[in-house]
Amino acid sequence: MANERIDLPQGTLDLLILKILALEPQHGWAVSERMQQVSSDVLRIPQGSLYPALHRLERRGWTWRKLSAAIGQILETA
């Protein structure tokens, strides 16, 4: 069971990446390592998922502050 694959809900990977990058700028490998470390080795994001997500976020110009502010607004008013 330790090697069981966990599928993240859509959009979760982006949020996790942004949270990790909000702490300090890091390259892709460090983001992957940090996610694995903080999740107690539960989340192992393959490069085939991580790098496309990083490129997608970069193309969209999203930042953690912008995204978290929008989510906060929805949670406060919904």
KOLGU-4560 file (N, C-alpha, C; in nm, 3 decimals, padded with zeros to 5 digits):
<recs>
<n_xx: 00.081 n_yy: -00.120 n_zz: 00.000 ca_xx: 00.000 ca_yy: 00.000 ca_zz: 00.000 c_xx: 00.085 c_yy: 00.126 c_zz: 00.000 mol: A seq: 1 type: MET>
<n_xx: 00.209 n_yy: 00.116 n_zz: 00.044 ca_xx: 00.297 ca_yy: 00.232 ca_zz: 00.050 c_xx: 00.322 c_yy: 00.290 c_zz: -00.089 mol: A seq: 2 type: ALA>
<n_xx: 00.316 n_yy: 00.207 n_zz: -00.193 ca_xx: 00.340 ca_yy: 00.253 ca_zz: -00.329 c_xx: 00.212 c_yy: 00.284 c_zz: -00.404 mol: A seq: 3 type: ASN>
<n_xx: 00.099 n_yy: 00.286 n_zz: -00.334 ca_xx: -00.030 ca_yy: 00.314 ca_zz: -00.397 c_xx: -00.031 c_yy: 00.456 c_zz: -00.452 mol: A seq: 4 type: GLU>
<n_xx: -00.078 n_yy: 00.468 n_zz: -00.574 ca_xx: -00.083 ca_yy: 00.598 ca_zz: -00.640 c_xx: -00.205 c_yy: 00.676 c_zz: -00.591 mol: A seq: 5 type: ARG>
<n_xx: -00.184 n_yy: 00.804 n_zz: -00.563 ca_xx: -00.292 ca_yy: 00.892 ca_zz: -00.521 c_xx: -00.314 c_yy: 00.995 c_zz: -00.631 mol: A seq: 6 type: ILE>
<n_xx: -00.435 n_yy: 00.999 n_zz: -00.683 ca_xx: -00.468 ca_yy: 01.098 ca_zz: -00.785 c_xx: -00.517 c_yy: 01.225 c_zz: -00.718 mol: A seq: 7 type: ASP>
<n_xx: -00.451 n_yy: 01.337 n_zz: -00.746 ca_xx: -00.491 ca_yy: 01.465 ca_zz: -00.689 c_xx: -00.611 c_yy: 01.520 c_zz: -00.764 mol: A seq: 8 type: LEU>
<n_xx: -00.705 n_yy: 01.581 n_zz: -00.694 ca_xx: -00.814 ca_yy: 01.648 ca_zz: -00.764 c_xx: -00.759 c_yy: 01.757 c_zz: -00.856 mol: A seq: 9 type: PRO>
<n_xx: -00.828 n_yy: 01.781 n_zz: -00.967 ca_xx: -00.782 ca_yy: 01.879 ca_zz: -01.064 c_xx: -00.759 c_yy: 02.015 c_zz: -00.997 mol: A seq: 10 type: GLN>
<n_xx: -00.647 n_yy: 02.076 n_zz: -01.026 ca_xx: -00.612 ca_yy: 02.207 ca_zz: -00.972 c_xx: -00.530 c_yy: 02.201 c_zz: -00.844 mol: A seq: 11 type: GLY>
<n_xx: -00.530 n_yy: 02.086 n_zz: -00.777 ca_xx: -00.458 ca_yy: 02.073 ca_zz: -00.650 c_xx: -00.308 c_yy: 02.088 c_zz: -00.669 mol: A seq: 12 type: THR>
<n_xx: -00.256 n_yy: 02.027 n_zz: -00.773 ca_xx: -00.111 ca_yy: 02.036 ca_zz: -00.798 c_xx: -00.069 c_yy: 02.180 c_zz: -00.814 mol: A seq: 13 type: LEU>
<n_xx: -00.146 n_yy: 02.258 n_zz: -00.889 ca_xx: -00.113 ca_yy: 02.399 ca_zz: -00.907 c_xx: -00.109 c_yy: 02.472 c_zz: -00.774 mol: A seq: 14 type: ASP>
<n_xx: -00.208 n_yy: 02.448 n_zz: -00.690 ca_xx: -00.211 ca_yy: 02.513 ca_zz: -00.558 c_xx: -00.092 c_yy: 02.473 c_zz: -00.472 mol: A seq: 15 type: LEU>
<n_xx: -00.058 n_yy: 02.346 n_zz: -00.474 ca_xx: 00.057 ca_yy: 02.300 ca_zz: -00.395 c_xx: 00.187 c_yy: 02.363 c_zz: -00.445 mol: A seq: 16 type: LEU>
<n_xx: 00.202 n_yy: 02.369 n_zz: -00.575 ca_xx: 00.322 ca_yy: 02.431 ca_zz: -00.633 c_xx: 00.330 c_yy: 02.578 c_zz: -00.592 mol: A seq: 17 type: ILE>
<n_xx: 00.219 n_yy: 02.650 n_zz: -00.606 ca_xx: 00.219 ca_yy: 02.792 ca_zz: -00.572 c_xx: 00.249 c_yy: 02.814 c_zz: -00.424 mol: A seq: 18 type: LEU>
<n_xx: 00.197 n_yy: 02.730 n_zz: -00.338 ca_xx: 00.223 ca_yy: 02.743 ca_zz: -00.194 c_xx: 00.372 c_yy: 02.723 c_zz: -00.166 mol: A seq: 19 type: LYS>
<n_xx: 00.430 n_yy: 02.624 n_zz: -00.226 ca_xx: 00.573 ca_yy: 02.598 ca_zz: -00.205 c_xx: 00.657 c_yy: 02.714 c_zz: -00.258 mol: A seq: 20 type: ILE>
<n_xx: 00.621 n_yy: 02.766 n_zz: -00.374 ca_xx: 00.697 ca_yy: 02.877 ca_zz: -00.433 c_xx: 00.675 c_yy: 03.008 c_zz: -00.359 mol: A seq: 21 type: LEU>
<n_xx: 00.563 n_yy: 03.020 n_zz: -00.287 ca_xx: 00.538 ca_yy: 03.142 ca_zz: -00.209 c_xx: 00.638 c_yy: 03.156 c_zz: -00.096 mol: A seq: 22 type: ALA>
<n_xx: 00.691 n_yy: 03.045 n_zz: -00.049 ca_xx: 00.788 ca_yy: 03.049 ca_zz: 00.060 c_xx: 00.923 c_yy: 03.101 c_zz: 00.013 mol: A seq: 23 type: LEU>
<n_xx: 00.963 n_yy: 03.058 n_zz: -00.107 ca_xx: 01.088 ca_yy: 03.104 ca_zz: -00.166 c_xx: 01.097 c_yy: 03.053 c_zz: -00.310 mol: A seq: 24 type: GLU>
<n_xx: 01.162 n_yy: 03.126 n_zz: -00.398 ca_xx: 01.179 ca_yy: 03.079 ca_zz: -00.536 c_xx: 01.259 c_yy: 02.949 c_zz: -00.538 mol: A seq: 25 type: PRO>
<n_xx: 01.215 n_yy: 02.855 n_zz: -00.618 ca_xx: 01.285 ca_yy: 02.726 ca_zz: -00.628 c_xx: 01.272 c_yy: 02.674 c_zz: -00.771 mol: A seq: 26 type: GLN>
<n_xx: 01.364 n_yy: 02.588 n_zz: -00.809 ca_xx: 01.353 ca_yy: 02.524 ca_zz: -00.939 c_xx: 01.264 c_yy: 02.400 c_zz: -00.925 mol: A seq: 27 type: HIS>
<n_xx: 01.225 n_yy: 02.342 n_zz: -01.037 ca_xx: 01.130 ca_yy: 02.231 ca_zz: -01.037 c_xx: 01.167 c_yy: 02.114 c_zz: -00.949 mol: A seq: 28 type: GLY>
<n_xx: 01.293 n_yy: 02.072 n_zz: -00.955 ca_xx: 01.335 ca_yy: 01.957 ca_zz: -00.875 c_xx: 01.317 c_yy: 01.987 c_zz: -00.726 mol: A seq: 29 type: TRP>
<n_xx: 01.351 n_yy: 02.106 n_zz: -00.682 ca_xx: 01.336 ca_yy: 02.142 ca_zz: -00.541 c_xx: 01.189 c_yy: 02.147 c_zz: -00.500 mol: A seq: 30 type: ALA>
<n_xx: 01.102 n_yy: 02.192 n_zz: -00.590 ca_xx: 00.959 ca_yy: 02.192 ca_zz: -00.562 c_xx: 00.911 c_yy: 02.050 c_zz: -00.539 mol: A seq: 31 type: VAL>
<n_xx: 00.952 n_yy: 01.960 n_zz: -00.626 ca_xx: 00.914 ca_yy: 01.820 ca_zz: -00.614 c_xx: 00.965 c_yy: 01.759 c_zz: -00.483 mol: A seq: 32 type: SER>
<n_xx: 01.089 n_yy: 01.785 n_zz: -00.451 ca_xx: 01.149 ca_yy: 01.732 ca_zz: -00.328 c_xx: 01.079 c_yy: 01.787 c_zz: -00.204 mol: A seq: 33 type: GLU>
<n_xx: 01.049 n_yy: 01.916 n_zz: -00.205 ca_xx: 00.982 ca_yy: 01.978 ca_zz: -00.091 c_xx: 00.842 c_yy: 01.921 c_zz: -00.071 mol: A seq: 34 type: ARG>
<n_xx: 00.770 n_yy: 01.902 n_zz: -00.181 ca_xx: 00.635 ca_yy: 01.846 ca_zz: -00.173 c_xx: 00.639 c_yy: 01.705 c_zz: -00.115 mol: A seq: 35 type: MET>
<n_xx: 00.735 n_yy: 01.628 n_zz: -00.159 ca_xx: 00.752 ca_yy: 01.492 ca_zz: -00.109 c_xx: 00.787 c_yy: 01.494 c_zz: 00.040 mol: A seq: 36 type: GLN>
<n_xx: 00.877 n_yy: 01.583 n_zz: 00.079 ca_xx: 00.921 ca_yy: 01.593 ca_zz: 00.218 c_xx: 00.807 c_yy: 01.636 c_zz: 00.309 mol: A seq: 37 type: GLN>
<n_xx: 00.736 n_yy: 01.741 n_zz: 00.274 ca_xx: 00.631 ca_yy: 01.795 ca_zz: 00.358 c_xx: 00.513 c_yy: 01.697 c_zz: 00.369 mol: A seq: 38 type: VAL>
<n_xx: 00.489 n_yy: 01.621 n_zz: 00.264 ca_xx: 00.378 ca_yy: 01.525 ca_zz: 00.266 c_xx: 00.417 c_yy: 01.391 c_zz: 00.327 mol: A seq: 39 type: SER>
<n_xx: 00.531 n_yy: 01.387 n_zz: 00.392 ca_xx: 00.582 ca_yy: 01.262 ca_zz: 00.453 c_xx: 00.591 c_yy: 01.150 c_zz: 00.350 mol: A seq: 40 type: SER>
<n_xx: 00.639 n_yy: 01.186 n_zz: 00.232 ca_xx: 00.665 ca_yy: 01.092 ca_zz: 00.124 c_xx: 00.538 c_yy: 01.034 c_zz: 00.061 mol: A seq: 41 type: ASP>
<n_xx: 00.423 n_yy: 01.097 n_zz: 00.086 ca_xx: 00.297 ca_yy: 01.050 ca_zz: 00.026 c_xx: 00.283 c_yy: 01.104 c_zz: -00.116 mol: A seq: 42 type: VAL>
<n_xx: 00.318 n_yy: 01.229 n_zz: -00.137 ca_xx: 00.304 ca_yy: 01.290 ca_zz: -00.269 c_xx: 00.437 c_yy: 01.288 c_zz: -00.343 mol: A seq: 43 type: LEU>
<n_xx: 00.442 n_yy: 01.209 n_zz: -00.446 ca_xx: 00.558 ca_yy: 01.202 ca_zz: -00.534 c_xx: 00.510 c_yy: 01.242 c_zz: -00.672 mol: A seq: 44 type: ARG>
<n_xx: 00.542 n_yy: 01.363 n_zz: -00.711 ca_xx: 00.492 ca_yy: 01.417 ca_zz: -00.836 c_xx: 00.591 c_yy: 01.386 c_zz: -00.948 mol: A seq: 45 type: ILE>
<n_xx: 00.549 n_yy: 01.309 n_zz: -01.047 ca_xx: 00.640 ca_yy: 01.277 ca_zz: -01.157 c_xx: 00.672 c_yy: 01.401 c_zz: -01.240 mol: A seq: 46 type: PRO>
<n_xx: 00.790 n_yy: 01.402 n_zz: -01.299 ca_xx: 00.833 ca_yy: 01.516 ca_zz: -01.380 c_xx: 00.735 c_yy: 01.543 c_zz: -01.493 mol: A seq: 47 type: GLN>
<n_xx: 00.672 n_yy: 01.437 n_zz: -01.545 ca_xx: 00.576 ca_yy: 01.451 ca_zz: -01.653 c_xx: 00.451 c_yy: 01.527 c_zz: -01.613 mol: A seq: 48 type: GLY>
<n_xx: 00.428 n_yy: 01.542 n_zz: -01.483 ca_xx: 00.317 ca_yy: 01.622 ca_zz: -01.432 c_xx: 00.365 c_yy: 01.756 c_zz: -01.380 mol: A seq: 49 type: SER>
<n_xx: 00.479 n_yy: 01.755 n_zz: -01.311 ca_xx: 00.529 ca_yy: 01.875 ca_zz: -01.247 c_xx: 00.567 c_yy: 01.985 c_zz: -01.346 mol: A seq: 50 type: LEU>
<n_xx: 00.650 n_yy: 01.951 n_zz: -01.444 ca_xx: 00.700 ca_yy: 02.054 ca_zz: -01.534 c_xx: 00.591 c_yy: 02.114 c_zz: -01.624 mol: A seq: 51 type: TYR>
<n_xx: 00.497 n_yy: 02.034 n_zz: -01.676 ca_xx: 00.386 ca_yy: 02.097 ca_zz: -01.748 c_xx: 00.305 c_yy: 02.192 c_zz: -01.659 mol: A seq: 52 type: PRO>
<n_xx: 00.286 n_yy: 02.155 n_zz: -01.533 ca_xx: 00.213 ca_yy: 02.243 ca_zz: -01.439 c_xx: 00.291 c_yy: 02.372 c_zz: -01.417 mol: A seq: 53 type: ALA>
<n_xx: 00.421 n_yy: 02.362 n_zz: -01.398 ca_xx: 00.504 ca_yy: 02.482 ca_zz: -01.379 c_xx: 00.497 c_yy: 02.573 c_zz: -01.502 mol: A seq: 54 type: LEU>
<n_xx: 00.506 n_yy: 02.515 n_zz: -01.620 ca_xx: 00.499 ca_yy: 02.595 ca_zz: -01.744 c_xx: 00.362 c_yy: 02.657 c_zz: -01.761 mol: A seq: 55 type: HIS>
<n_xx: 00.257 n_yy: 02.582 n_zz: -01.728 ca_xx: 00.121 ca_yy: 02.635 ca_zz: -01.738 c_xx: 00.103 c_yy: 02.755 c_zz: -01.645 mol: A seq: 56 type: ARG>
<n_xx: 00.150 n_yy: 02.743 n_zz: -01.522 ca_xx: 00.140 ca_yy: 02.853 ca_zz: -01.426 c_xx: 00.219 c_yy: 02.974 c_zz: -01.473 mol: A seq: 57 type: LEU>
<n_xx: 00.336 n_yy: 02.948 n_zz: -01.527 ca_xx: 00.419 ca_yy: 03.058 ca_zz: -01.576 c_xx: 00.351 c_yy: 03.131 c_zz: -01.692 mol: A seq: 58 type: GLU>
<n_xx: 00.292 n_yy: 03.054 n_zz: -01.784 ca_xx: 00.222 ca_yy: 03.116 ca_zz: -01.898 c_xx: 00.105 c_yy: 03.201 c_zz: -01.852 mol: A seq: 59 type: ARG>
<n_xx: 00.035 n_yy: 03.154 n_zz: -01.750 ca_xx: -00.082 ca_yy: 03.226 ca_zz: -01.700 c_xx: -00.044 c_yy: 03.345 c_zz: -01.613 mol: A seq: 60 type: ARG>
<n_xx: 00.080 n_yy: 03.348 n_zz: -01.566 ca_xx: 00.126 ca_yy: 03.459 ca_zz: -01.483 c_xx: 00.064 c_yy: 03.459 c_zz: -01.344 mol: A seq: 61 type: GLY>
<n_xx: 00.016 n_yy: 03.341 n_zz: -01.298 ca_xx: -00.046 ca_yy: 03.333 ca_zz: -01.167 c_xx: 00.057 c_yy: 03.348 c_zz: -01.056 mol: A seq: 62 type: TRP>
<n_xx: 00.014 n_yy: 03.410 n_zz: -00.949 ca_xx: 00.096 ca_yy: 03.414 ca_zz: -00.828 c_xx: 00.012 c_yy: 03.364 c_zz: -00.713 mol: A seq: 63 type: THR>
<n_xx: 00.076 n_yy: 03.323 n_zz: -00.607 ca_xx: 00.005 ca_yy: 03.271 ca_zz: -00.490 c_xx: -00.086 c_yy: 03.378 c_zz: -00.431 mol: A seq: 64 type: TRP>
<n_xx: -00.038 n_yy: 03.499 n_zz: -00.421 ca_xx: -00.118 ca_yy: 03.606 ca_zz: -00.360 c_xx: -00.246 c_yy: 03.632 c_zz: -00.439 mol: A seq: 65 type: ARG>
<n_xx: -00.233 n_yy: 03.638 n_zz: -00.569 ca_xx: -00.349 ca_yy: 03.664 ca_zz: -00.655 c_xx: -00.452 c_yy: 03.552 c_zz: -00.642 mol: A seq: 66 type: LYS>
<n_xx: -00.405 n_yy: 03.430 n_zz: -00.648 ca_xx: -00.494 ca_yy: 03.315 ca_zz: -00.640 c_xx: -00.557 c_yy: 03.302 c_zz: -00.502 mol: A seq: 67 type: LEU>
<n_xx: -00.477 n_yy: 03.317 n_zz: -00.397 ca_xx: -00.531 ca_yy: 03.301 ca_zz: -00.262 c_xx: -00.630 c_yy: 03.414 c_zz: -00.228 mol: A seq: 68 type: SER>
<n_xx: -00.606 n_yy: 03.534 n_zz: -00.282 ca_xx: -00.700 ca_yy: 03.645 ca_zz: -00.259 c_xx: -00.833 c_yy: 03.614 c_zz: -00.327 mol: A seq: 69 type: ALA>
<n_xx: -00.829 n_yy: 03.560 n_zz: -00.448 ca_xx: -00.952 ca_yy: 03.527 ca_zz: -00.519 c_xx: -01.028 c_yy: 03.417 c_zz: -00.447 mol: A seq: 70 type: ALA>
<n_xx: -00.957 n_yy: 03.315 n_zz: -00.400 ca_xx: -01.022 ca_yy: 03.206 ca_zz: -00.327 c_xx: -01.081 c_yy: 03.259 c_zz: -00.196 mol: A seq: 71 type: ILE>
<n_xx: -01.007 n_yy: 03.345 n_zz: -00.127 ca_xx: -01.056 ca_yy: 03.405 ca_zz: -00.002 c_xx: -01.184 c_yy: 03.484 c_zz: -00.024 mol: A seq: 72 type: GLY>
<n_xx: -01.192 n_yy: 03.558 n_zz: -00.132 ca_xx: -01.312 ca_yy: 03.635 ca_zz: -00.162 c_xx: -01.432 c_yy: 03.543 c_zz: -00.182 mol: A seq: 73 type: GLN>
<n_xx: -01.411 n_yy: 03.435 n_zz: -00.253 ca_xx: -01.520 ca_yy: 03.340 ca_zz: -00.278 c_xx: -01.564 c_yy: 03.277 c_zz: -00.146 mol: A seq: 74 type: ILE>
<n_xx: -01.471 n_yy: 03.235 n_zz: -00.065 ca_xx: -01.506 ca_yy: 03.171 ca_zz: 00.061 c_xx: -01.578 c_yy: 03.265 c_zz: 00.156 mol: A seq: 75 type: LEU>
<n_xx: -01.545 n_yy: 03.392 n_zz: 00.152 ca_xx: -01.611 ca_yy: 03.489 ca_zz: 00.240 c_xx: -01.752 c_yy: 03.524 c_zz: 00.195 mol: A seq: 76 type: GLU>
<n_xx: -01.776 n_yy: 03.522 n_zz: 00.064 ca_xx: -01.906 ca_yy: 03.567 ca_zz: 00.014 c_xx: -02.000 c_yy: 03.454 c_zz: -00.025 mol: A seq: 77 type: THR>
<n_xx: -01.950 n_yy: 03.336 n_zz: -00.044 ca_xx: -02.034 ca_yy: 03.225 ca_zz: -00.090 c_xx: -02.122 c_yy: 03.171 c_zz: 00.022 mol: A seq: 78 type: ALA>
</recs>
